Amino acid sequence: MDGKKRSNIKIGGHVMIVLKEDQKTGDLTEGFIEKILTKSSTHPHGIKVKLETGEVGRVKEILEDGEF
């Protein structure tokens, strides 16, 4: 699913995000959403979220249960 649309993002959702320090390399971090930080309905680089681990980044992939 598309991580650029806020309507696709849910609290507790399983996602892959890119952290700010990983934007150049494109390394992804897996986690579960604690808070949605982007207020607009869409964002060209992905909706910004905070994971349960406290890490903040933009959603690149929304994982279905059982993936990864």
C-alpha positions in Angstrom: 0.0 0.0 0.0 1.0 3.6 -0.6 2.8 5.3 2.3 2.1 8.8 0.7 -1.6 8.9 1.7 -2.5 9.5 5.3 -5.7 7.5 5.0 -3.6 4.4 4.5 -1.7 4.9 7.7 -3.1 3.5 11.0 -1.9 3.7 14.6 -0.4 0.3 15.4 0.2 -0.4 11.7 3.3 -2.5 10.6 5.4 -0.4 8.3 8.9 0.2 6.8 10.1 3.8 7.2 13.2 5.7 6.1 14.9 7.6 9.0 16.2 11.1 8.2 19.8 9.9 8.6 19.1 7.0 6.1 17.5 9.1 3.4 20.7 9.1 1.2 21.2 5.3 1.5 17.5 4.4 1.4 17.9 1.9 4.3 14.5 1.0 5.8 13.6 0.5 9.4 10.7 -1.8 10.4 8.3 -1.0 13.2 4.8 -0.3 14.4 3.2 3.2 14.3 2.7 4.9 17.7 1.8 8.4 16.3 1.1 10.0 12.9 3.0 13.3 12.6 2.0 14.5 9.2 -1.2 16.6 9.3 -1.9 16.8 5.5 -3.7 14.1 3.7 -0.8 13.3 1.4 3.0 13.9 1.2 5.2 13.3 -1.8 8.0 11.6 0.3 5.7 9.6 2.6 3.7 10.3 5.7 5.9 11.1 8.7 5.3 8.8 11.7 6.8 8.0 15.1 7.3 4.3 15.8 6.8 2.5 19.1 10.6 2.5 19.5 10.6 6.4 19.3 12.2 6.5 15.8 10.7 9.0 13.4 10.7 8.7 9.7 8.6 8.6 6.5 6.5 5.6 5.5 7.9 3.8 2.5 6.0 0.6 2.8 2.9 -0.6 4.6 3.3 -4.3 5.5 0.4 -6.7 5.8 0.4 -9.0 8.8 2.7 -11.9 8.2 5.1 -10.0 5.9 8.8 -9.7 6.6 
